[in-house]
Amino acid sequence: MSATTSNPPPQEMQRGLKNRHLQLMAIGGAIGTGLFLGSGKLISVSGPSIIFVYMVIGFFVFFIMRALGELLLSNLHYQTFGDIAKDMLGPWAGFFVSWNYWFSWVIACVADIIAITAYVQWFNPEIPNWLPALIAAAALLVLNLQPVKYFGETEFWFAIIKIVAILALIAVGVVLVLTNFTSPEGTQASFTHLWDRGGMFPMGASGFVLGFQMGIFSFIGVELVGTAAAETQNPRKTLPKAINSIVVRILIFYVGALAVIMSVTPWDEIDPSKSPFVSTFALAGFGIAAAAIQLVVLTSAASSANSGLYSGTRMLFGLSKDGHAPKSFSLTDARGVPRRSVFFTAVFLFAAIPLLFAGDGVVAAFTYVSSMCATLILFTWGSIVVSYIVYRRRFPERHEASKFKMPLSRVAPWMVLAFFVFIAGTLLYGEDTRLPFLAMPFWFALLTVLWQLRKRKLLREGRPLTASVPTVTHPLDEEH
């Protein structure tokens, strides 16, 4: 693969991600802070039915990712969701999708840095809250100024830490059940706890529905594989592997972990304010469990912020190439890094520092920001599915020639869109998520105004409304 050894053109990124990077990024992207920290609250709201919630969300996420995979492999010149949207839906769609995705990751990064600060203070409350935020933001900036292979390596090890923690939890939990472990409260570990405390739907339909509203947070980031594909050495081989493993990952890391947790400690005895991961290890007699899991959650938040800054800079790079952002953002250094895009996006990470002085409002702000991310990601995922519907109608020959076809490609996209309508309803239904959801029309109104201004400027200067996507054979396909 010559692209990793020779200097790229001044406006191109390198394909420096290897197969193992993409596979582990796909796993890491599906394991968020929500699983480690928020699963206690989820269990208290939904009971054992949370297992089915994750299965259902995972089912639809798999179809979204298969649609994205077929689209990306139908033309290796696609580098982001924005490229797909502008090609299938029009220049305005590329503008909306790319800026929306950039914004969603910026606010997610700010939330993660606030979370990192809280985790650091757990070890030592005397540390001033601005210091870990400053160090985290600076470290993320430096890391993203390195060639993409270093980003891939960092995410590889972040993912390894998360995977080991979850597999260790499952192993410990299974041992506790098989040895008939009895807690200090006199409760014996048993798989029957999944249904012997009011059944698998103890909170009824409302608890099941609220599980979707909160559970969707956990899956934000799974689409990162699509962003990274543009910098992968052999996407035709690595992308299908990464996408097809999503179902197995969800079964092991979400369904498996939560089933074991609720078998060791019945769902109605789990403290929603604490991480059930910490509680399970503590029950087993591992005194250092709290500190160990706290470190894992800290690295999970750092991993999410790192992925977010990476995704945001790549979107900004694409926007600049399309004429939808200042031209300087599409310039790369000799190592293929879009440095100005990195600097501009990183500036917003330091916004986490003044937020930390908001006093009691930090936790509320974190919840609000997370809810905004969930609403914004529905738009991103929706753009992928709608683009797929248009692609299948407009290019039936590409679909027929594809070696990675989306299963049930005639009906699945419509099923996914119907599911999004349901998720939007749950976001309106939940008190914590209602206000952020209702605030989103203002963001899209702002994007509409900005698009009209940018469109007039491009027309006035006699420039195209967006850069065209090449249809010639990609160099990677010529090599293989």
C-alpha positions as CSV (number, residue, x, y, z in Angstrom):
1,M,0.0,0.0,0.0
2,S,2.0,3.0,-1.2
3,A,-0.2,5.7,0.3
4,T,1.2,5.1,3.7
5,T,4.8,5.5,2.7
6,S,4.7,8.4,0.2
7,N,3.8,11.9,1.0
8,P,0.2,12.7,0.2
9,P,-0.9,15.7,-1.9
10,P,-1.3,18.8,0.3
11,Q,-5.0,18.4,0.5
12,E,-5.3,14.7,1.0
13,M,-5.3,12.5,4.2
14,Q,-3.3,9.3,4.5
15,R,-4.8,5.8,4.7
16,G,-2.9,4.9,7.9
17,L,-5.4,2.8,9.7
18,K,-4.9,-0.9,9.7
19,N,-7.4,-3.8,10.1
20,R,-6.9,-4.2,13.8
21,H,-7.4,-0.4,14.3
22,L,-10.7,-0.4,12.6
23,Q,-11.9,-3.6,14.3
24,L,-11.1,-2.3,17.8
25,M,-12.5,1.2,17.0
26,A,-15.7,-0.5,15.9
27,I,-15.9,-2.2,19.3
28,G,-14.8,0.8,21.3
29,G,-17.3,3.0,19.5
30,A,-20.1,0.7,20.6
31,I,-19.0,0.7,24.3
32,G,-19.7,4.2,25.7
33,T,-19.6,5.8,29.1
34,G,-23.3,5.2,29.3
35,L,-22.8,1.4,29.7
36,F,-20.3,1.7,32.6
37,L,-21.9,4.6,34.4
38,G,-25.5,4.9,33.2
39,S,-26.6,1.3,33.2
40,G,-27.6,1.5,36.9
41,K,-30.2,4.2,36.1
42,L,-31.3,2.3,33.0
43,I,-31.9,-0.9,35.1
44,S,-33.9,1.1,37.7
45,V,-36.1,2.5,35.0
46,S,-36.7,-0.6,32.9
47,G,-35.8,-3.6,35.0
48,P,-34.6,-6.8,33.1
49,S,-36.5,-5.5,30.0
50,I,-33.4,-3.3,29.4
51,I,-31.9,-6.5,27.8
52,F,-34.6,-6.4,25.1
53,V,-34.1,-2.7,24.7
54,Y,-30.5,-3.2,23.8
55,M,-31.3,-6.1,21.5
56,V,-33.9,-4.0,19.6
57,I,-31.6,-0.9,19.3
58,G,-28.8,-3.2,18.2
59,F,-31.0,-4.8,15.6
60,F,-31.7,-1.5,13.9
61,V,-28.2,-0.1,14.3
62,F,-26.9,-3.2,12.4
63,F,-29.1,-2.3,9.4
64,I,-28.0,1.4,9.6
65,M,-24.4,0.2,9.5
66,R,-25.0,-2.2,6.7
67,A,-26.6,0.6,4.7
68,L,-23.5,2.8,5.4
69,G,-21.2,-0.1,4.5
70,E,-22.8,-0.7,1.1
71,L,-22.8,3.1,0.3
72,L,-19.2,3.6,1.3
73,L,-18.0,0.6,-0.8
74,S,-20.1,1.6,-3.8
75,N,-17.7,4.4,-4.3
76,L,-14.4,4.5,-2.4
77,H,-14.2,8.2,-3.2
78,Y,-16.8,8.8,-0.4
79,Q,-14.9,9.9,2.7
80,T,-17.7,10.9,5.1
81,F,-21.5,10.8,5.5
82,G,-21.5,14.3,4.1
83,D,-20.1,13.0,0.8
84,I,-22.8,10.4,0.5
85,A,-25.6,12.9,1.5
86,K,-24.5,15.5,-1.1
87,D,-24.2,12.9,-3.8
88,M,-27.5,11.3,-3.2
89,L,-29.7,14.2,-1.8
90,G,-28.0,17.4,-3.0
91,P,-25.5,20.0,-1.9
92,W,-27.7,21.3,0.9
93,A,-27.8,17.8,2.5
94,G,-24.0,17.6,2.5
95,F,-23.9,21.0,4.3
96,F,-26.5,20.0,6.9
97,V,-25.3,16.5,7.6
98,S,-21.6,17.5,7.9
99,W,-22.1,20.6,10.1
100,N,-24.6,18.7,12.2
101,Y,-22.2,15.8,12.8
102,W,-19.4,18.2,13.6
103,F,-21.5,20.1,16.1
104,S,-22.8,16.8,17.8
105,W,-19.2,15.7,18.4
106,V,-18.1,19.1,19.7
107,I,-20.7,19.1,22.4
108,A,-20.1,15.4,23.1
109,C,-16.4,16.1,23.6
110,V,-17.2,18.9,26.0
111,A,-19.5,16.6,28.0
112,D,-16.7,13.9,28.1
113,I,-14.1,16.4,29.4
114,I,-16.6,17.4,32.1
115,A,-17.0,13.7,32.9
116,I,-13.2,13.2,33.0
117,T,-12.9,16.0,35.5
118,A,-15.5,14.4,37.8
119,Y,-13.7,11.0,37.5
120,V,-10.3,12.6,38.4
121,Q,-11.8,14.4,41.4
122,W,-13.2,11.0,42.7
123,F,-9.5,10.1,43.3
124,N,-8.6,13.4,44.9
125,P,-11.3,16.1,45.6
126,E,-8.6,18.6,46.3
127,I,-7.6,18.8,42.6
128,P,-9.0,22.1,41.1
129,N,-11.7,21.2,38.6
130,W,-10.2,23.3,35.8
131,L,-6.9,21.4,35.8
132,P,-7.9,18.0,34.5
133,A,-10.2,19.7,32.0
134,L,-7.2,21.8,30.7
135,I,-4.9,18.8,30.6
136,A,-7.5,16.6,28.9
137,A,-8.2,19.2,26.2
138,A,-4.5,19.9,25.6
139,A,-3.7,16.1,25.4
140,L,-6.5,15.5,22.9
141,L,-5.3,18.4,20.8
142,V,-1.7,17.1,20.7
143,L,-2.8,13.5,20.0
144,N,-5.0,14.6,17.0
145,L,-2.1,16.6,15.5
146,Q,-0.3,13.3,15.0
147,P,-0.6,11.1,11.9
148,V,-3.8,9.0,11.8
149,K,-2.0,5.8,12.6
150,Y,-1.3,7.1,16.1
151,F,-4.9,7.9,16.6
152,G,-5.7,4.4,15.6
153,E,-3.1,3.0,18.0
154,T,-4.5,5.0,20.9
155,E,-8.1,4.0,20.2
156,F,-6.9,0.4,19.9
157,W,-5.6,0.3,23.4
158,F,-8.5,2.3,24.9
159,A,-10.8,-0.3,23.4
160,I,-8.7,-3.2,24.8
161,I,-9.1,-1.7,28.3
162,K,-12.9,-1.4,28.0
163,I,-13.2,-5.0,26.5
164,V,-11.0,-6.5,29.3
165,A,-13.1,-4.8,32.0
166,I,-16.4,-6.0,30.6
167,L,-15.2,-9.6,30.0
168,A,-13.7,-9.6,33.6
169,L,-17.1,-8.5,34.9
170,I,-18.9,-11.3,33.0
171,A,-16.4,-13.9,34.2
172,V,-16.7,-12.8,37.8
173,G,-20.5,-12.7,37.6
174,V,-20.8,-16.2,36.1
175,V,-18.5,-17.6,38.9
176,L,-20.6,-15.9,41.6
177,V,-23.8,-17.5,40.1
178,L,-22.3,-20.9,39.7
179,T,-20.9,-20.9,43.2
180,N,-24.3,-19.8,44.7
181,F,-22.7,-16.7,46.1
182,T,-24.8,-15.0,48.8
183,S,-24.5,-11.2,49.4
184,P,-24.2,-9.6,52.9
185,E,-28.0,-8.8,52.5
186,G,-28.7,-12.5,52.2
187,T,-29.5,-12.6,48.4
188,Q,-28.2,-15.6,46.5
189,A,-26.8,-15.0,43.0
190,S,-29.0,-16.7,40.4
191,F,-30.0,-16.4,36.8
192,T,-33.6,-16.6,37.9
193,H,-33.4,-13.0,39.2
194,L,-33.9,-12.0,35.6
195,W,-37.6,-12.9,35.9
196,D,-38.5,-13.7,39.5
197,R,-38.9,-10.1,40.6
198,G,-42.0,-9.0,38.8
199,G,-41.2,-10.7,35.5
200,M,-38.9,-9.3,32.8
201,F,-41.2,-6.3,32.3
202,P,-41.7,-5.2,35.9
203,M,-42.2,-1.5,35.1
204,G,-44.7,-2.3,32.3
205,A,-44.8,-0.6,28.9
206,S,-43.7,2.8,30.1
207,G,-40.5,1.5,31.7
208,F,-39.7,-0.4,28.5
209,V,-40.2,2.7,26.4
210,L,-38.1,4.9,28.7
211,G,-35.3,2.4,28.3
212,F,-35.1,3.3,24.6
213,Q,-35.0,7.0,25.3
214,M,-31.9,6.5,27.5
215,G,-30.4,3.5,25.8
216,I,-29.9,5.3,22.5
217,F,-27.1,7.3,24.2
218,S,-25.0,4.2,24.5
219,F,-24.8,3.6,20.8
220,I,-23.6,7.1,19.8
221,G,-20.2,6.6,18.1
222,V,-20.9,3.2,16.4
223,E,-21.0,5.1,13.1
224,L,-17.4,6.3,13.6
225,V,-16.3,3.3,11.5
226,G,-17.8,5.1,8.5
227,T,-15.7,8.2,9.2
228,A,-12.5,6.2,9.6
229,A,-13.0,4.1,6.4
230,A,-11.5,7.0,4.4
231,E,-8.2,6.5,6.2
232,T,-8.2,2.7,6.2
233,Q,-5.7,0.8,4.1
234,N,-8.0,-1.8,2.6
235,P,-11.7,-0.8,3.2
236,R,-13.2,-3.5,1.0
237,K,-11.7,-6.1,3.4
238,T,-11.8,-4.4,6.8
239,L,-15.1,-2.5,6.7
240,P,-17.4,-5.6,6.2
241,K,-15.7,-7.4,9.0
242,A,-16.1,-4.5,11.4
243,I,-19.8,-3.9,10.5
244,N,-20.8,-7.6,10.6
245,S,-19.3,-8.1,14.1
246,I,-21.7,-5.4,15.6
247,V,-24.4,-8.0,16.5
248,V,-21.9,-10.2,18.4
249,R,-20.5,-7.2,20.2
250,I,-23.9,-6.0,21.4
251,L,-24.8,-9.5,22.6
252,I,-21.6,-9.9,24.6
253,F,-20.9,-6.4,25.9
254,Y,-24.4,-5.1,26.5
255,V,-26.8,-8.0,26.9
256,G,-24.2,-10.4,28.5
257,A,-22.9,-7.8,30.9
258,L,-26.3,-6.6,32.1
259,A,-27.7,-10.1,32.4
260,V,-24.8,-11.1,34.6
261,I,-25.1,-7.9,36.7
262,M,-28.9,-8.5,37.4
263,S,-28.3,-12.2,38.1
264,V,-25.8,-11.3,40.9
265,T,-27.8,-8.4,42.3
266,P,-31.5,-8.4,41.5
267,W,-32.5,-5.4,39.5
268,D,-34.6,-3.8,42.3
269,E,-31.6,-3.9,44.7
270,I,-29.2,-2.1,42.3
271,D,-28.4,1.5,43.3
272,P,-29.2,3.7,40.3
273,S,-26.7,6.4,41.5
274,K,-23.7,4.0,41.4
275,S,-22.1,2.0,38.6
276,P,-23.3,-1.6,38.8
277,F,-19.9,-2.7,37.5
278,V,-18.3,-1.3,40.7
279,S,-21.0,-2.9,42.9
280,T,-20.5,-6.3,41.3
281,F,-16.8,-6.4,41.7
282,A,-17.1,-5.1,45.3
283,L,-19.6,-7.9,46.1
284,A,-17.0,-10.4,44.9
285,G,-14.6,-9.1,47.5
286,F,-12.3,-7.1,45.1
287,G,-11.6,-4.1,47.3
288,I,-9.8,-2.2,44.5
289,A,-12.7,-2.6,42.1
290,A,-14.0,0.9,42.6
291,A,-10.6,2.4,41.7
292,A,-10.1,0.0,38.8
293,I,-13.5,0.6,37.3
294,Q,-13.2,4.4,37.9
295,L,-10.0,4.3,35.8
296,V,-11.8,2.3,33.1
297,V,-14.6,4.8,32.9
298,L,-12.1,7.6,32.8
299,T,-10.3,6.0,29.8
300,S,-13.7,5.4,28.2
301,A,-14.6,9.1,28.4
302,A,-11.1,10.0,27.1
303,S,-11.6,7.5,24.2
304,S,-15.0,9.0,23.3
305,A,-13.6,12.5,23.4
306,N,-10.6,11.4,21.2
307,S,-12.9,9.8,18.7
308,G,-15.1,12.9,18.7
309,L,-12.3,15.3,18.0
310,Y,-11.1,13.0,15.2
311,S,-14.6,12.8,13.6
312,G,-15.2,16.5,14.0
313,T,-11.9,17.5,12.3
314,R,-12.6,15.1,9.4
315,M,-16.0,16.5,8.9
316,L,-14.6,20.0,8.9
317,F,-12.0,18.9,6.4
318,G,-14.7,17.6,4.1
319,L,-16.8,20.8,4.5
320,S,-13.8,22.9,3.4
321,K,-13.2,20.8,0.3
322,D,-16.9,21.3,-0.6
323,G,-16.7,25.1,-0.2
324,H,-19.0,24.9,2.9
325,A,-16.3,26.0,5.3
326,P,-13.1,28.3,5.0
327,K,-10.7,26.9,2.4
328,S,-7.8,26.8,5.0
329,F,-9.5,23.9,6.8
330,S,-8.8,21.6,3.9
331,L,-5.0,22.1,4.1
332,T,-3.0,19.1,5.4
333,D,0.6,18.9,6.6
334,A,3.2,16.6,5.1
335,R,1.9,13.8,7.2
336,G,-1.7,14.1,6.0
337,V,-3.1,15.7,9.1
338,P,-5.7,18.6,8.6
339,R,-4.0,20.7,11.3
340,R,-6.2,23.8,11.0
341,S,-9.3,21.7,11.2
342,V,-7.9,20.1,14.4
343,F,-7.0,23.5,16.0
344,F,-10.4,25.0,15.2
345,T,-12.4,22.1,16.6
346,A,-10.1,21.8,19.6
347,V,-10.8,25.4,20.6
348,F,-14.3,24.4,21.5
349,L,-13.0,21.7,23.9
350,F,-11.7,24.4,26.2
351,A,-15.3,25.6,26.6
352,A,-15.6,22.7,29.1
353,I,-13.4,24.7,31.6
354,P,-15.8,27.7,32.2
355,L,-18.7,25.2,32.3
356,L,-17.0,23.6,35.3
357,F,-17.5,26.8,37.3
358,A,-21.3,26.6,36.8
359,G,-21.6,25.0,40.3
360,D,-24.5,22.6,40.7
361,G,-25.4,23.0,37.1
362,V,-22.6,20.8,35.8
363,V,-24.5,17.5,36.2
364,A,-27.7,19.0,34.6
365,A,-25.6,20.5,31.8
366,F,-24.0,17.1,31.2
367,T,-27.5,15.4,30.9
368,Y,-28.7,18.2,28.6
369,V,-25.7,17.9,26.3
370,S,-26.1,14.1,26.2
371,S,-29.7,14.5,25.2
372,M,-28.8,16.9,22.5
373,C,-26.3,14.4,21.1
374,A,-29.0,11.7,21.0
375,T,-31.3,14.0,19.0
376,L,-28.5,15.1,16.6
377,I,-27.4,11.5,16.0
378,L,-30.9,10.6,14.8
379,F,-30.5,13.2,12.1
380,T,-27.1,11.7,11.1
381,W,-28.3,8.1,11.1
382,G,-31.5,9.2,9.3
383,S,-29.4,10.8,6.5
384,I,-27.6,7.5,6.0
385,V,-30.8,5.6,5.6
386,V,-32.5,8.2,3.3
387,S,-29.4,8.3,1.2
388,Y,-29.5,4.5,0.9
389,I,-33.1,4.6,-0.3
390,V,-32.2,7.1,-3.0
391,Y,-29.0,5.2,-3.9
392,R,-31.0,2.0,-4.4
393,R,-33.5,3.7,-6.7
394,R,-31.0,5.7,-8.7
395,F,-28.2,3.2,-9.0
396,P,-29.8,-0.3,-9.1
397,E,-26.7,-1.6,-11.1
398,R,-24.4,-0.5,-8.3
399,H,-26.6,-2.3,-5.8
400,E,-26.6,-5.5,-7.9
401,A,-22.8,-5.4,-8.3
402,S,-22.2,-4.8,-4.6
403,K,-20.5,-7.6,-2.7
404,F,-21.7,-6.2,0.6
405,K,-25.5,-5.7,0.0
406,M,-27.7,-4.5,2.9
407,P,-30.0,-7.4,4.0
408,L,-33.7,-6.8,3.3
409,S,-32.7,-3.7,1.4
410,R,-36.3,-3.0,0.1
411,V,-38.0,-2.9,3.5
412,A,-35.2,-2.5,6.2
413,P,-34.6,1.3,5.5
414,W,-38.3,2.0,6.0
415,M,-38.3,-0.1,9.2
416,V,-35.4,1.9,10.5
417,L,-37.1,5.3,9.7
418,A,-40.2,4.1,11.5
419,F,-38.0,3.2,14.5
420,F,-36.5,6.7,14.5
421,V,-40.0,8.2,14.7
422,F,-40.6,5.9,17.8
423,I,-37.3,7.1,19.3
424,A,-38.2,10.7,18.7
425,G,-41.5,10.0,20.6
426,T,-39.6,8.5,23.5
427,L,-37.3,11.6,23.6
428,L,-40.4,13.8,23.9
429,Y,-41.9,11.4,26.5
430,G,-38.9,11.6,28.9
431,E,-38.6,14.6,31.1
432,D,-34.8,14.8,31.0
433,T,-34.7,14.7,27.1
434,R,-37.8,16.7,26.2
435,L,-36.3,20.2,26.4
436,P,-33.1,19.4,24.4
437,F,-35.2,17.7,21.8
438,L,-37.5,20.7,21.5
439,A,-34.5,23.0,21.2
440,M,-33.2,21.2,18.1
441,P,-35.4,23.0,15.6
442,F,-33.5,26.3,16.5
443,W,-30.2,24.6,15.5
444,F,-31.6,23.5,12.2
445,A,-33.1,26.9,11.6
446,L,-29.6,28.4,12.1
447,L,-28.2,25.8,9.7
448,T,-30.8,26.8,7.1
449,V,-29.8,30.5,7.4
450,L,-26.1,29.7,7.1
451,W,-26.7,27.5,4.1
452,Q,-28.6,30.3,2.3
453,L,-25.7,32.7,3.0
454,R,-23.1,30.2,1.9
455,K,-25.1,29.3,-1.2
456,R,-25.4,32.9,-2.3
457,K,-21.7,33.5,-1.8
458,L,-20.8,30.5,-3.9
459,L,-23.2,31.5,-6.7
460,R,-21.9,35.1,-6.6
461,E,-18.3,33.8,-7.0
462,G,-19.3,31.5,-9.8
463,R,-18.3,28.4,-7.8
464,P,-20.1,25.1,-7.7
465,L,-22.5,24.5,-4.7
466,T,-20.4,21.6,-3.6
467,A,-17.3,19.6,-4.8
468,S,-18.3,16.7,-7.1
469,V,-17.6,13.1,-6.0
470,P,-15.4,11.4,-8.5
471,T,-16.9,8.4,-10.4
472,V,-13.7,7.1,-11.9
473,T,-12.1,3.9,-10.5
474,H,-10.5,4.5,-7.1
475,P,-6.7,3.9,-7.0
476,L,-7.3,1.2,-4.3
477,D,-9.5,-0.7,-6.7
478,E,-6.8,-0.4,-9.4
479,E,-4.3,-2.0,-7.0
480,H,-6.4,-5.0,-6.1
